[in-house]
Amino acid sequence: MSTVIALLAALAGLSCRRAPHFVRGDAAAVVVMQRPRDAGGSPPAAEHEPNNTPAQAQELAWTGTPPAAVVKGNIERSNAGKAGDVDVFKVVVPGQRMVVSSDAGQAADRLVAAERLSVVISPEAGLALALDLLDQALRPMKTVAAGPGETVGLPNMAVLPGCTYYLRARAAPAPPNKKGQGAADAGVYSGSSYQMTVLLLDFEVADEREPNDRAESAGDLLWQGRSALASGLYGWRRDEDWYRLSFDAMEPGWVLNLDLEGVEDVAAGLAVNDSAGRKIVAVRGRKGEKLTLRNLVLPSVAPDAGAPAVAGRCWYVVVRAESGLDREHRYVLRAEAVLPEARGGFETEPNDDAVHASLLVEGTTTGYLSVGDVDVFRYLAAEPRELDIEVSPPSRVRVKVEVIRERDGQVLAESLAGKARQTVHIIGFSAPVEPLLVRLSQGKHDGNASEPYLLKVASRPLRRDAGRRD
């Protein structure tokens, strides 16, 4: 943990005028981005028509520190049956363009030299906008849209010095009607004007760089000793951030722990995919809830079947905004590699079915039940035993425990809590000498991704005359 604390301190102590700072409360760490000023208070420029295509694009003029450009524009309503107005702006990033000889070199240069392009468009009430960012070859880098009167933005796009990009503002397509059709410019309702603010900022240590919404564009989650750290923004609805986590330097037998600090107005999801992009495990939380994944068993040396041709072993950690957005408060994602013994008795993930069941031994085992999660454990007695099972769930969880015979799936015993946080018991269960599954589940819509449950198991020799007791 000392490495993580040091990295947090390094982030918080950066002297850059745009450095984030960490606010701690209830053991949480949320990065709050200081709002840069817009072009030193200079008045916004007016949009110049025609600017409907990249060839006609209006070039933005940078002013102030940090470099900024502010434009007031209008999306005009089209005649019936014709496409709506489109406004295209040319963005030339100051600086010397870097020459690279390969895709790998370009990726490395992007990591070191990229600047953060932040774009926010505030529309008039009634105007629903879509915003596209295009690269110099006019390939879409990202598209986002919002509802009538809602701000739309791209807060942390990675752009390179000396390169040209295009911003395209247009009416957002309307939701389809019952026939699956929508008006071409249905985003233009009662309003038409908007103001667009564009800023060029610096990326800080461990910042995510957009676009990073798939495995091919994932940023590396870099190890600092046994820990790794990243911070990012939920910039739009359903924003998804991918991080590549390499295991080349990891010791065999270690496990991975992940923590995602909550952001107040966002309900987040945290998933781990293998190197072929297949989901291994996922958790979801409520707004502002911290998400936790513990004791993730690292992959073997052999690569995953169907994985792309990349060097070494890796997983992808995926952070997703399930609902809500926040362009100012950064989430913090921590990864830590530990030996299982260093954490005590924890469930191992994934363990949501018999094939992936965690080993259950006597004593206390700790785990997490997030929304929709199920945990399955395998128990095998060396001789007939009488079992006592106790499960103490956290708040917001009505837990159900079942003892299942593995060979045929028959439920041999079960106990269900009548309310959240109620401890349940199965006492004096006669366990045969064959594999049993202990399955923990929860009520519909229950779940707690930040507080653990306690699963306690004790046994004693089964008396010859003992029968099954309730």
N, C-alpha and C positions, 0 to 999 in steps of 0.2 A: 504494500500500500504506500510505502514511502515514495516510490517512483511516481505513483499517481498524484500524490499530494504535491510533489515537486513540480510536476507538469502543470497542475492546476495553478500553482503559484506563479509559474513562468507566464502562463496565459494572463493571469490577473495583473501581473506586474509590468506588462509591456508598456513602454512609454509612448507608443504611437497615439496620436490624437483620437484614433478610432478604436482603441483597444477595448475589448469587452471586460466587464468585471463580474465577479461571481457573487451572488447573493445567497447566503446560507441561512436556512431555517428548517427546523425539523429534519436535520441531516441531509437536506436537499441541496443541490447546486444547479442553479439556472443562470445562464449567461444572458445579461441584459445589454443589448446593443445601444450605445449612445447615438441619438439621432444627429447626423451631420446637418449643417445648415445648407440651405439651397442657394448656391451661387452668390453668397454674400448679400442676399436680399435683393439682387437685381431683378427687374421686372421680367415677366415671361415674354418670350418671343411669340409672334403670331404665326400660325400655320399658313403656308403658301401653297395654293392650288395652281396647277395640277400636281399632285404627288401620289397618284394612285398606284404606281409601279416603282420597282427599284431604280429603273432608268430615270424616273422623274423625282426620285427621293429628295426630300429637303434635308440638307446636311445640318446637324446640330452643332452649334458653336459653344465650346466650353468656356466657362468663366469661373473665377474664384478658386478657393482651396477648401475642400477637395474639388476637383473639376466637376462642374455641374452644368446642366442645361435644362431650362424650363420652357415648355411650349403650351400655348392655349390653342385648341383646335375644335373642329366640328365634324361630326359624322352626319352628312346630309341624307335625308330620306330620298329613296329612289322612286322612280315611277313604278306603278304596279307591274309586277312580273319581271323587273330588271334587278340586277345585282345592286347592293347598296354601295355607299361611298367607302373607300379604303384610303387610309392615310399612311404613307411610308416615309420613314425618317432614316437618314444615313448616319451611322455612328463610326467615326474614325478614332481609334484608340491612340493617344499620343505615345511616342516612343519609337525606338528602333526595332524593326521587325527581325525576329530571329530566323536564321536559315538552318533547317534540319534536314538530315539525309534519310530518315526512316520514321515509321510510325512510332517506334519505341522512343526515338529521340524526341519526337514531337510531344509525346506523353510526358516525358521527363521535363521538357522545357515548360510545358503547361503547368506542371506542379510547382516549378520554381518561379516562373516569370508572370504567371497569370494575374490579372487584376480583377477586382470584383465589380461587376456591372450591376447596379441596382436601379430598377425601373418601377415607378408607381404611377398609375393613371387613376385620377379621381374624376368620375363622370358626373354630369348633372343628374338629378333625380329622374328616374324613368329611362335612362340610357343604360343598356347592358352591353358591355364591351368584351371583345376577345383581343388578345395581344400575342403576336408571334415574334420570336427572335430568329433571324436568319443569319447564316454565316456568309462569307464573301462569295461562295459558290451558290448562294441562294437556297441552301439546304436548311430546312427547319431544325433549329436546335431545341426549341421549346415553344409550346402553345398553352396558354392559360385563358380562362374565361370566367366571368362572374355574372351575377344577376343584375337587374335594373338598379342603378344607383350605387352598386357595390364597387369598392376599390379593387382594382386588379393589379397584380405586380409580379415582378421577377426580382427577388431581393439579392441573389448571390450567384449570378451567372459568371463563369470563368471566361474571360476574354484576353487576348494576347496583344501586347504593344505592337503598334504599326499595322494592325489588321483592321479591316472594315467589316461592319455588321449592319444589319437592317432591322428596324423595329416597325412592325405593321399593326396598326390599330384599325379595328373594324367592328361592325355590329355583331354581337354574339348570336349564333343561330338559336332560334326559339326551340323549345322542346317540341317534338313531333306531336301532331294531333292524332286522333283515333285512326286515321288512315295512314299514319306514319309519315306525314308530310309537315314541313315547317316553312314559314315564309322566308325568302332569301335575306331580307333585312329586318327580321322581326325583332332584333335587339333595339331598334330605334322606336321608342314609344313616344312619350311626351317631350323628352329632352334630346338634345343633340350635342351640347358642348362638353368639353373635358379639359383637364389640365394634366400634363405629363411631366414628371420630374425624373431626370436621369442623372445618376451619380457614378463617379469612378472612385472606388475605395480600395483599400488594401485587404488582402486575406491575412488572417492571423494564424498562429500555430494551431494545428488540428482542425481548422475550419473545413467544412464540406465545400466542394466545388461543383456547382450544377453545370450541365446536366449530369446526373448520376442515378438515373432511375431504372437501370438494368445492369446485368452482369458486365456487359461489354464496356460500360462507362463508369463502373464502380471505382471509387477512390480507395487507396490502400489505407487500412487501419494499421498504423505502424507501431511495432512493439518498442517500448522503452523498458528494457529488462523484462519482467514478467507481466507488465501492464501495458495497456493501450488506451488511448483516449481520442474521442472525436466530438465535435459540437456542430450543430446544424440548425436550420430553420424549417419550420412547417410553412412554406411560402405560399401554398395554395391548397385548395381542398384535394384530398387524396394524394398529397405530395408523398413520394416514395424515394428514400435515399438508400443506396446500396454501398456497402463497404466490403472490400476484399480483405480477409484475414488469413495470412499465411501461417502454416505450421512447420515450416522448414527448420526452424530453430528450436522446436518444442521437444521436450523429453517424452519418451513413451510412458504411458500410464497416467499422464497428467489429464486434468479436466479443465473446462472453461467456465467461468462465471461471467455473466453479463448483467449490467445495471443500466437502465435508461431513466434518467430523472424526468419527472413530470413537468409539463408546461400547463399553466392554469386553464386555458381555454381550449385545450386540445385533448381529445381522446386518442391515444396512440396505440400502435401495434408494434411488436418486436418479433422478428422471425429470423431463423437461421436456415440457410439453404446450403446444399452441398455444392461441389465445384461444377456440377452439371446443371445447377439451378433448381434442383428438386428440394422441396421444403422438408426440413428435418423436424423442426419444432417451431411453434409460434404461440405467443401470448397476446392478449388484448386487455386494455384497461379502460377505466372511466376517465373523465376529464381531470387533468392534473395529477393522475395517479402514476406513481413510480412503477416501472415494470422490471421484473427480475427473472433471470434464468440461471439455474444453478446446476453444477455437476454435469455439464455437457461432455459426453465422452468423445474424445478427439478421434478423427478417422485414422485408419491404418495407413501404412506407407503406400499400399497399392492405390492408384488413382481410381476415382469413381467412374463406373461405366457410363459412356456417353459424354464425359467431361471434355471441354475444349482443350486444345493442345496448349497448356500453360505449364510453366516450370513449377515443380513442387506441389505440395498439398495446400489446399485452401478451403475455407468456407466463405459464404457471403452473409453478412449481417445486414438485415433489412429493417429500416425504421420507416414507419408509415403513419400518416395522419388519417385515422379512421373517421374522425369528424372534427371540424374546426380548423383554424389556421392561426398563425402568429408570426408576423414578419419582424418582430423586435426582440422577442425572448427566445434565446437559443436553448435547445435541449442539449444535454451532456450524456454521451454514451461511453461507458467504461467497460473494458474487458480485462480479465485477470486470469492467468494460468496458475493453477495450484495443484498440489497433490490431494487426492480425495481425503486422506487422513487429516490434512490441515484444516478441513472444514467440519469434521465430525460426520455423523450419520445423515447424509443427504440422499434424496432420490437422485437417480441418474436419468437424464433426458437424452433421447425421447423414450417415453415409457407409457404410451397411451394404448397399448394392446399387448396381447400375450407374447408376441414375437419379440417385443422390445422391453419386456417387463424388467424392472429393477430387482436386484437381489434383496430379499427381506430377511434380516436376522433379528434376534431378540435384542431388546433395548429400545431406544428412541430414535426414530428416523424423522427428518424434517423435509418438508416439500412445499410446493406452491400449487394452488388451484386457481388459475386465472379464469376469466369468462370462457366457458365451453371446454375447459381442460378436463382430462381424465388421467389418473395415475394408476398404473397397474404394477403390482409387486409379485414376485414368485417366492414361495416359502416351501421348503422341503425338510421334514423332520427325519432324523436318522432312526428313530423309533417312534411308536405311537405316543403322542403327547396330547395333553390338554392345554388348549390355547386360551389366553385372555388378550383381547385386542381392544385398544382404546384410541379414539381419534378426537383430538381437540382442534376444531377449525378456527380460523380467524373471523373477524367481523365480516358481514355480508355473505357468509357462506353457510348454507344448510347442507351439511355433508351426509353422504350415504356411503356405507361400507358394506361390501359383499365378499364372502368367501366362496370361491368358485373352483370346482374340480377341473383341472386343466384338460384332461383327456377327453371330456365330453361337454364341457361348458356348463354343467349343472350347477346352479346356485345352491350351496349347502347351508348358508346362514347369511343373514343380512340385518342391518340396523340403520334407521333413517332418523335424522334430527327433525324435530318439529319446528324449530326456529333457528335463525342464524346464530352462530357461535355456540351452539349447544353441543356438548361432548356426547359422543355415542360410544356404546360398548357392545362387544360380543364376548360373553364370559363362559368359560368352561366348554369350549368347542373341542370335540374329539377329532384330532387331526390324524389321518392315516399316513402311512409311509409312502406317499406319492406326491408329486408336485401339486401345490395349491396356488391359486391366484387370489390375492387380496386387492380388490378394485375400489378406488375412491373416486366418487363423482359428486355432483352437487345439483341443487335446484336450478331450474331454467332461469337464465339471466343472472344467476349468482356468480361470484368470482372475486378474488382478491389477489392481485399480482404483486403486492408489496408486503403483505404479512404472511408468514408461513403457518402451516398446520404442524401438529405433532402427532405422529403415529407411534404408539407404544405397544410392544408385543412382549408377552411373558408366557412361559410354558412350564409344565411340570409333568413328570411321568404319568402316563395314563394307567389308572388302576384296572385290573382285569375285569372287575365288576362294574366299571364306570360306564355309563351311557351318556348320550348327548343331553346336555342341560341347556335350557334357555337362559 
